[in-house]
Each structure stands twice: as C-alpha cells, then as structure tokens.
Amino acid sequence: KRGAAAEEAAPAAAEPRGPLQGLQLPKRKHASGPAPSDTDLPPAPSATERPVPEKESPILEVHRGYRQTGRYATAQVVVGPDGREVYNAHLNQVDVSTGVNRYYVVQLLRVGGSYEVFCHWGAVGAEEEEELGGTRARANYQTYPHEEDLEAAVACFEEWFLKKTGNRWDERHAFRQLPMRYNFAELSAVNARRAQAPDPAACRPCALPGPVADLVRLVFSEDTILQSMRGNAGLDDTLGVEA
C-alpha cells in the first residue's frame, strides 16, 4: 500500500523489536550513479571498522512517520549480512537564504515477511503538526513494496539515496555535499540509554558550589542531550515504543 499525495514518482526498478539479525544479500550490481569528480576517494571502512549497532540505538529505529501506514508495530529496519550495515538514511537540507530546513528519510524495512522502502519528508520542527494529526497533518510519505525480493528492495533504497544526495550509498563514507541536494549524517549505533553504573572507587566528591554543580549536571546531562537529538531526528522519546 502507498500513502496518498506522494512527493514524486518512484525510481525505476517491530515493535516490539525482534533480535538483531543480519539478512543475507545476494550478489548484485550497485545502483548506477555519476562518477566522482576525482578518483582519490578514501578506502571504504572494513566490516570490522564499522560498529555493530546496539539494540534500541537510534540507527535501528523505524521513523515515527511510519505510524501513518498503520504497520509501525511490525516494522524493522533491515541490517546487512555483516550485522553492521544498516539501511537507514536520515537526510537534511538547509538553505538560510530561502529559509528552507527540511528532512528526507529513506529506510529499508522488513514488515512481516515482506520488504519495502519507506520515504518520508517534511519541515524540521513541524513533525508534530504534519504527521500526528496536527493542524497540517498530511500523508507525507510513500512506500515501495517489494514483497520477498530483498535484492530489489536494496536497489530501490540505494536509488533513492543517490537521487536525493547525488552520492552512491556504497560511497557514503566519502560523502560530498552537493548544491541543491540533501546532506547525510549517519545516526548513532550506540544505545545511550543503557545503564552505566559508575565505579564508586573512581568517583570523587564534587567540590563545586551547589548552584554551579547543578548547572554542570544540566549542561552535560545525557538524557537532555539525547532527548534533543532524538526530537530533531524524528525519533520516539521512548525505547521504540509508541507513546
């Protein structure tokens, strides 16, 4: 099923979350794209250099805009066979001269036994109004189902990434910001909410005056920072559970 009012035509071609499992990808050609202006791209990181995404980390979360489909509870972001490559791209485009500040999300999801590419767009800061029954609520998304064809789903994901950024997915480690295209910043693969009990022996009593100590705790509060980051990225404030 596709959402209404799609932004543009498609290119040619869970909650609760289950255990993180890589999905075996067949050998295939990557989506074609323009060659870079030079050939001195840095080498791609090896499989061991990329972090293994932690359960409930931001990079593994289905964007909350997917709630509009009614299938949010059964969706999972697809992870590659090495357990490290996550098909989840959060893009942003800012133009201070025109006041543009918008986002575009491309995710490859597994929903039940099928795969689909989820594209979602909107204005940064207006997510509540546009997505969740607000004053400007609209179906600002499009889904591209591929049934059980994982190869076709990955190719579709890569084509959308190339179309919106001008960069190939397999060269994102050397990402180049291009005029009139979206920028890409990979989400964290770390679950910052996991409890980390400090070693009492390594802690010293705070010697700062009370008001100063309170201010420092506020400025460096992980919860405050995470809440701000997750709000800007359009992620839930819970551990992947609808409020």
Secondary structure, 3 states (H helix, E strand, C coil): CCCCCCCCCCCCCCCCCCCCCCCCCCCCCCCCCCCCCCCCCCCCCCCCCCCCCCCCCHHHCCCHHHHHHCCHHHEEECECCCCCCECEEEEEEEECCCCEEEEEEEEEEEECCEEEEEEEEEECCCHHHHHCCCCCCCCCEEEEECCCCHHHHHHHHHHHHHHHHCCCHHHHHHCCCCCCCCEECCCCCCCCCCCCCCCHHHCCCCCCCHHHHHHHHHHCCHHHHHHHHHHHHCCCCCCCCCC
